[in-house]
Amino acid sequence: MINLFFFQLDASWIQYWYMFPVSIVIAVLASSSGFSGGVLFQPIYNLFLKLPVQNSVATGIATETIGMTSGAIRYLLYNKIELSVGFTMIMLTIPGVVLGNFALLIINGNLLKLILGIIILFLASVQLTGAIKRSFGTRENVPIEEMYSYLWVPPIGGFFSAATGTGICELAQPVLEKGLKIKTKRANATAILIEATGDWIITILNLHAGLIIPQLWIYTAAGVVIGGQIGPYFSKYLPDRLLKIVFSICVIVIGSFYIYLGLNWLLNR
């Protein structure tokens, strides 16, 4: 056994090696389409790796933090982010993140997922309808004053992201594209920056609480760093309609799964 900083290295540190290539694939999909990759990791952690729900959520968010940061840096280099709106939404996300982190510890996660599932299923359905009708955002930049009617969205997204691992991207992207009429790829990139920043706050709090599994995170973090760079590169060459359909379908699946978990919990109490 080897001591490294505050971790003790033993055979358990190699048991999750196979999550490295899985993480690359998930990060490519998430960073190119603009949804939270953590929501794909959580079912894997909880249902397949049999980790407790709180550890699954926390480690999923920690993984997503690294991947979204990697993707956001790449999008910044491509000048694809609407910075004024993005930073405003980041500041508004922080109070929700702090409250949601406490909710993770005291409120049943399945109840929160039921509520969030209903919300994002509706939003994704609207997005999918828009993609089918070829209705896309057309603007590169928007005056910050146009954000005023949407100031309530980022705190809710931050709350659900901290409590369930999903929320910021899934709520921010429709506001950016459908509400503010920002171009699809630019809306995706801006949502990823907002998610990445909020996730760092959540991950720091979860590290302090000891909820993150380091033996797993070391492989998933390495994978999403790579995937987070590949996704934005592919995004440049993919049509807006395809990206919007992929985003909508992924979020519909996520929302449906959350509703299933919530209803199953309610019916079996």
C-alpha positions in Angstrom: 0.0 0.0 0.0 1.3 3.4 -1.0 0.4 6.7 0.7 -0.1 9.6 -1.8 -1.1 12.9 -0.2 -4.3 12.0 1.8 -5.1 8.9 -0.3 -3.9 5.3 0.3 -3.1 3.5 -2.9 -3.9 -0.2 -3.1 -5.5 -2.7 -5.5 -8.8 -0.9 -5.4 -7.3 1.9 -7.5 -7.2 -0.3 -10.6 -10.7 -1.9 -10.4 -12.4 0.9 -12.4 -9.8 1.2 -15.3 -12.5 0.3 -17.9 -14.3 3.6 -17.1 -11.6 5.5 -18.9 -12.7 4.7 -22.5 -16.4 4.9 -21.5 -15.8 8.4 -20.1 -14.2 9.5 -23.4 -17.3 8.5 -25.4 -19.7 10.1 -22.9 -17.7 13.4 -22.8 -17.6 13.6 -26.6 -21.4 13.3 -26.8 -22.1 15.7 -23.9 -19.6 18.4 -25.0 -20.7 18.4 -28.6 -24.4 18.5 -27.8 -24.6 20.7 -24.7 -26.1 18.5 -22.0 -24.8 17.4 -18.6 -22.6 14.4 -19.0 -22.9 13.6 -15.3 -26.4 12.4 -15.9 -25.1 9.5 -18.0 -22.5 8.6 -15.5 -24.9 8.4 -12.5 -26.9 5.4 -13.7 -23.7 3.6 -14.5 -22.3 4.3 -11.0 -25.5 3.5 -9.2 -27.1 0.7 -11.3 -24.0 -1.1 -12.6 -21.2 -0.3 -10.2 -23.7 -0.4 -7.2 -22.5 2.8 -5.6 -24.8 4.5 -3.1 -27.0 7.3 -4.6 -25.2 10.2 -2.9 -21.8 8.9 -4.0 -23.1 8.3 -7.5 -24.4 11.9 -7.8 -21.3 13.4 -6.2 -18.8 11.4 -8.3 -20.9 12.0 -11.4 -20.8 15.7 -10.9 -17.0 15.6 -10.2 -16.5 13.8 -13.4 -18.7 16.2 -15.3 -16.8 19.1 -13.7 -13.5 18.1 -15.4 -15.2 17.2 -18.7 -17.2 20.4 -18.9 -14.2 22.5 -18.0 -12.2 20.9 -20.8 -15.0 21.5 -23.3 -15.5 25.1 -22.1 -11.8 25.9 -22.6 -11.9 24.6 -26.1 -15.1 26.6 -26.9 -13.4 29.7 -25.5 -10.5 29.2 -27.8 -13.0 28.9 -30.7 -14.7 32.1 -29.5 -18.1 30.3 -29.4 -19.3 31.5 -26.0 -21.6 34.5 -25.3 -19.6 35.7 -22.3 -21.8 38.6 -21.0 -24.9 36.4 -20.7 -22.8 33.4 -19.5 -21.2 35.2 -16.6 -24.5 36.7 -15.5 -26.1 33.2 -15.4 -23.0 31.9 -13.6 -23.5 34.4 -10.8 -27.2 33.6 -10.5 -26.5 29.9 -10.4 -24.3 30.0 -7.3 -27.1 30.5 -4.6 -29.0 27.5 -6.1 -25.9 25.4 -6.1 -25.3 26.0 -2.4 -28.9 25.2 -1.5 -29.0 22.1 -3.7 -25.9 20.7 -2.1 -27.7 20.7 1.3 -30.8 19.3 -0.4 -28.7 16.3 -1.6 -28.1 15.3 2.0 -31.6 15.9 3.5 -34.2 15.4 0.7 -34.9 12.1 -1.0 -33.1 12.1 -4.4 -35.9 10.3 -6.2 -38.4 13.0 -5.3 -36.1 15.7 -6.7 -35.5 13.6 -9.8 -39.3 13.3 -10.4 -39.7 17.1 -10.3 -36.7 17.7 -12.5 -37.7 14.9 -14.9 -41.0 16.6 -15.6 -39.4 20.0 -16.1 -36.7 18.9 -18.5 -39.0 16.4 -20.4 -41.2 19.4 -21.2 -38.3 21.6 -22.3 -36.7 18.8 -24.4 -40.0 18.1 -26.1 -40.2 21.8 -27.1 -36.6 21.7 -28.3 -37.2 18.6 -30.4 -40.3 20.2 -31.9 -38.3 23.2 -32.8 -35.6 21.0 -34.5 -38.2 19.2 -36.5 -39.7 22.5 -37.6 -36.2 23.8 -38.3 -36.6 26.6 -35.7 -33.1 27.7 -34.5 -31.6 30.7 -32.8 -30.0 33.2 -35.2 -28.1 35.7 -32.9 -24.5 35.8 -32.0 -24.8 38.3 -29.2 -27.7 39.7 -27.1 -28.0 42.7 -24.8 -27.7 41.7 -21.2 -31.1 43.5 -20.5 -32.9 40.7 -22.3 -31.8 38.3 -19.6 -34.1 40.0 -17.0 -37.2 37.9 -17.7 -35.1 34.7 -17.2 -33.3 35.6 -14.0 -35.2 32.9 -12.1 -33.9 30.0 -14.3 -30.1 29.8 -13.3 -30.8 29.4 -9.5 -33.2 26.6 -10.2 -30.7 24.9 -12.5 -28.0 25.3 -9.9 -30.2 23.8 -7.2 -31.1 20.7 -9.2 -27.6 20.2 -10.5 -26.2 20.1 -7.0 -29.1 17.9 -5.7 -29.4 15.5 -8.6 -26.5 16.0 -10.9 -28.6 17.5 -13.7 -30.1 20.9 -14.3 -27.8 23.7 -15.3 -27.2 22.8 -18.9 -30.7 21.3 -19.4 -32.4 24.5 -18.3 -29.8 27.1 -19.5 -29.5 25.8 -23.1 -33.3 26.2 -23.9 -33.2 29.7 -22.4 -30.2 30.7 -24.4 -31.5 29.3 -27.7 -35.3 29.4 -27.5 -35.6 32.4 -25.2 -32.7 34.6 -26.3 -32.5 33.3 -29.8 -28.8 32.6 -29.7 -27.4 30.3 -32.3 -27.5 26.6 -31.4 -23.8 25.9 -31.2 -23.2 29.2 -29.3 -26.0 28.4 -26.9 -24.5 24.9 -26.3 -21.1 26.3 -25.7 -22.3 29.0 -23.3 -24.4 26.4 -21.4 -21.3 24.2 -21.0 -19.3 27.2 -19.5 -22.1 27.9 -17.0 -22.3 24.2 -16.1 -18.5 23.9 -15.7 -18.3 26.8 -13.3 -21.3 25.7 -11.2 -19.9 22.2 -11.0 -16.6 23.4 -9.5 -18.5 24.8 -6.5 -20.5 21.6 -6.2 -17.4 19.4 -6.4 -15.5 21.4 -3.8 -18.4 21.0 -1.4 -18.7 17.3 -2.1 -15.0 16.7 -1.7 -15.2 18.4 1.7 -18.1 16.1 2.6 -16.2 13.0 1.4 -18.8 11.9 -1.1 -16.6 11.5 -4.1 -15.0 8.1 -4.9 -11.4 8.9 -5.8 -10.6 5.3 -7.1 -13.3 5.9 -9.8 -12.8 9.6 -10.4 -9.2 9.2 -11.4 -10.2 7.2 -14.5 -13.3 9.1 -15.4 -11.7 12.5 -15.0 -8.8 11.5 -17.3 -11.3 10.2 -19.9 -13.5 13.3 -19.9 -10.5 15.6 -20.3 -9.9 13.9 -23.7 -13.5 13.7 -24.7 -14.1 17.3 -23.7 -11.6 18.4 -26.3 -12.9 16.1 -29.1 -16.6 17.0 -28.7 -16.2 20.8 -29.5 -14.0 19.9 -32.5 -16.7 17.6 -34.0 -19.4 20.2 -33.1 -17.9 22.6 -35.7 -18.7 20.2 -38.5 -22.2 19.0 -37.4 -25.4 20.7 -38.6 -27.4 22.6 -36.0 -30.4 20.5 -36.5 -28.5 17.3 -35.7 -27.0 18.8 -32.6 -30.4 20.0 -31.4 -32.1 16.6 -32.1 -29.3 14.8 -30.2 -29.6 17.2 -27.3 -33.4 16.8 -27.2 -33.4 13.0 -27.4 -30.7 12.7 -24.7 -32.6 15.0 -22.4 -35.9 13.2 -23.1 -34.3 9.9 -22.1 -32.8 11.5 -19.0 -36.1 13.1 -18.0 -38.1 9.9 -18.6 -35.6 7.9 -16.6 -35.9 10.4 -13.7 -39.7 10.3 -13.8 -39.5 6.5 -13.7 -37.3 6.6 -10.6 -39.5 9.1 -8.9 -42.7 7.3 -9.6 -41.2 4.0 -8.6 -40.2 5.5 -5.3 -43.6 7.1 -4.7 -45.5 3.9 -5.5 -43.3 1.7 -3.3 -43.1 3.9 -0.2 
